[in-house]
Amino acid sequence: MKTYRCDGCGVELPEHALRYTVKIDVRAAYDELEIGLAELVRNHRQELLDLIERLKNKDPRELEETIYKCITLDLCPSCQRAYIRGPLRFHPEQGVPRPDIDVDKFLRSLGYGGSGDNQKHRAD
């Protein structure tokens, strides 16, 4: 029997129990580019070499997550109501997030962002 765990409060949710799925797509936003003749004829080689140099020692996962990240959460009915009321802070009793907490590390510990495996907490 499959069980799920609420990502808000941690309560176990049996397979056919009412639960909600929240899918969050975080994407880098870009302004529309206007490309003129000057950009088309300019030699971009040095710019590309500089970019490669800046990025060569960076963690590929970290670089990827600066462009796009998909997070899927399972919520129990109580956490779903709290989430709807305040999606950016659906547990106000926890207070303001501390700046020394690495949210990405926490989400990876839950199984998000690793090897394309967005299925987590599911046990047969």
C-alpha positions as a LaTeX table, in Angstrom:
\begin{tabular}{lrrr}
\hline
Residue & $x$ (\AA) & $y$ (\AA) & $z$ (\AA) \\
\hline
Met1 & 0.00 & 0.00 & 0.00 \\
Lys2 & 1.33 & 3.40 & $-0.96$ \\
Thr3 & 1.53 & 6.11 & 1.61 \\
Tyr4 & 2.35 & 9.77 & 1.23 \\
Arg5 & 3.68 & 12.26 & 3.73 \\
Cys6 & 2.45 & 15.84 & 3.96 \\
Asp7 & 5.33 & 18.16 & 3.08 \\
Gly8 & 3.82 & 20.82 & 5.34 \\
Cys9 & 3.30 & 19.08 & 8.67 \\
Gly10 & 4.71 & 15.58 & 8.10 \\
Val11 & 1.48 & 13.66 & 8.77 \\
Glu12 & 1.22 & 10.31 & 6.98 \\
Leu13 & $-1.47$ & 10.21 & 4.28 \\
Pro14 & $-2.83$ & 6.78 & 3.27 \\
Glu15 & $-3.03$ & 6.08 & $-0.46$ \\
His16 & $-6.67$ & 7.07 & $-1.00$ \\
Ala17 & $-6.87$ & 9.84 & 1.58 \\
Leu18 & $-7.65$ & 13.36 & 0.46 \\
Arg19 & $-4.41$ & 15.16 & $-0.33$ \\
Tyr20 & $-3.37$ & 18.08 & $-2.49$ \\
Thr21 & $-0.47$ & 18.42 & $-4.86$ \\
Val22 & 1.24 & 21.77 & $-5.30$ \\
Lys23 & 3.58 & 22.14 & $-8.25$ \\
Ile24 & 5.90 & 25.14 & $-8.20$ \\
Asp25 & 7.84 & 26.07 & $-11.34$ \\
Val26 & 10.58 & 28.58 & $-10.62$ \\
Arg27 & 12.03 & 30.03 & $-13.81$ \\
Ala28 & 14.54 & 32.78 & $-14.49$ \\
Ala29 & 12.78 & 35.80 & $-15.97$ \\
Tyr30 & 14.34 & 37.55 & $-18.91$ \\
Asp31 & 13.42 & 40.75 & $-20.65$ \\
Glu32 & 12.87 & 40.54 & $-24.37$ \\
Leu33 & 16.10 & 41.07 & $-26.28$ \\
Glu34 & 16.34 & 43.49 & $-29.14$ \\
Ile35 & 19.10 & 42.35 & $-31.46$ \\
Gly36 & 20.44 & 44.90 & $-33.87$ \\
Leu37 & 23.03 & 44.84 & $-36.60$ \\
Ala38 & 25.82 & 45.74 & $-34.13$ \\
Glu39 & 25.12 & 42.60 & $-32.06$ \\
Leu40 & 25.00 & 40.41 & $-35.16$ \\
Val41 & 28.38 & 41.49 & $-36.53$ \\
Arg42 & 30.24 & 41.75 & $-33.21$ \\
Asn43 & 32.71 & 38.97 & $-32.35$ \\
His44 & 31.34 & 37.29 & $-29.21$ \\
Arg45 & 34.26 & 34.91 & $-28.77$ \\
Gln46 & 35.87 & 36.71 & $-25.81$ \\
Glu47 & 32.52 & 37.10 & $-24.03$ \\
Leu48 & 31.91 & 33.36 & $-24.36$ \\
Leu49 & 35.41 & 32.52 & $-23.15$ \\
Asp50 & 34.96 & 34.80 & $-20.12$ \\
Leu51 & 31.61 & 33.18 & $-19.35$ \\
Ile52 & 33.08 & 29.68 & $-19.59$ \\
Glu53 & 35.92 & 30.70 & $-17.27$ \\
Arg54 & 33.47 & 32.10 & $-14.68$ \\
Leu55 & 31.31 & 28.97 & $-14.77$ \\
Lys56 & 33.86 & 26.17 & $-15.04$ \\
Asn57 & 34.27 & 25.71 & $-11.25$ \\
Lys58 & 30.57 & 25.99 & $-10.44$ \\
Asp59 & 28.39 & 23.07 & $-9.42$ \\
Pro60 & 26.28 & 22.07 & $-12.49$ \\
Arg61 & 23.21 & 21.44 & $-10.30$ \\
Glu62 & 23.51 & 24.90 & $-8.76$ \\
Leu63 & 23.81 & 26.47 & $-12.21$ \\
Glu64 & 20.78 & 24.56 & $-13.47$ \\
Glu65 & 18.71 & 25.63 & $-10.46$ \\
Thr66 & 19.47 & 29.29 & $-11.12$ \\
Ile67 & 17.60 & 28.89 & $-14.43$ \\
Tyr68 & 14.79 & 26.44 & $-13.59$ \\
Lys69 & 13.55 & 24.40 & $-10.66$ \\
Cys70 & 10.36 & 22.38 & $-10.29$ \\
Ile71 & 9.13 & 21.49 & $-6.82$ \\
Thr72 & 6.14 & 19.22 & $-6.15$ \\
Leu73 & 4.60 & 19.10 & $-2.69$ \\
Asp74 & 1.95 & 16.80 & $-1.22$ \\
Leu75 & $-0.25$ & 18.58 & 1.34 \\
Cys76 & $-2.90$ & 17.38 & 3.77 \\
Pro77 & $-6.19$ & 19.34 & 3.79 \\
Ser78 & $-5.11$ & 21.48 & 6.76 \\
Cys79 & $-1.81$ & 22.48 & 5.16 \\
Gln80 & $-3.55$ & 23.08 & 1.82 \\
Arg81 & $-5.86$ & 25.63 & 3.48 \\
Ala82 & $-2.88$ & 27.31 & 5.15 \\
Tyr83 & $-0.98$ & 27.32 & 1.85 \\
Ile84 & $-3.91$ & 28.93 & $-0.01$ \\
Arg85 & $-4.11$ & 31.69 & 2.63 \\
Gly86 & $-0.39$ & 32.48 & 2.39 \\
Pro87 & 1.56 & 30.57 & $-0.27$ \\
Leu88 & 4.89 & 32.19 & 0.55 \\
Arg89 & 4.54 & 31.66 & 4.28 \\
Phe90 & 1.93 & 29.03 & 4.97 \\
His91 & 3.17 & 28.26 & 8.51 \\
Pro92 & 3.33 & 31.73 & 10.12 \\
Glu93 & 4.03 & 30.20 & 13.54 \\
Gln94 & 7.50 & 29.36 & 12.22 \\
Gly95 & 8.36 & 33.05 & 11.94 \\
Val96 & 10.58 & 34.70 & 9.38 \\
Pro97 & 13.01 & 32.27 & 7.71 \\
Arg98 & 16.57 & 32.53 & 9.00 \\
Pro99 & 19.10 & 33.67 & 6.38 \\
Asp100 & 21.59 & 30.96 & 7.43 \\
Ile101 & 19.21 & 28.16 & 6.36 \\
Asp102 & 20.03 & 26.66 & 2.97 \\
Val103 & 16.60 & 25.97 & 1.45 \\
Asp104 & 18.07 & 24.20 & $-1.60$ \\
Lys105 & 20.05 & 21.81 & 0.62 \\
Phe106 & 16.91 & 21.08 & 2.63 \\
Leu107 & 14.85 & 20.39 & $-0.52$ \\
Arg108 & 17.59 & 18.10 & $-1.88$ \\
Ser109 & 17.51 & 16.20 & 1.44 \\
Leu110 & 13.82 & 15.57 & 0.72 \\
Gly111 & 14.70 & 14.19 & $-2.70$ \\
Tyr112 & 14.05 & 17.25 & $-4.88$ \\
Gly113 & 16.48 & 18.29 & $-7.58$ \\
Gly114 & 18.44 & 15.07 & $-7.75$ \\
Ser115 & 18.92 & 13.10 & $-10.97$ \\
Gly116 & 15.53 & 14.10 & $-12.36$ \\
Asp117 & 13.84 & 12.17 & $-9.55$ \\
Asn118 & 10.90 & 14.30 & $-8.45$ \\
Gln119 & 9.10 & 11.33 & $-6.88$ \\
Lys120 & 9.72 & 11.40 & $-3.18$ \\
His121 & 8.40 & 10.01 & 0.08 \\
Arg122 & 6.54 & 7.25 & $-1.69$ \\
Ala123 & 6.79 & 3.83 & $-0.17$ \\
Asp124 & 5.12 & 0.70 & $-1.48$ \\
\hline
\end{tabular}
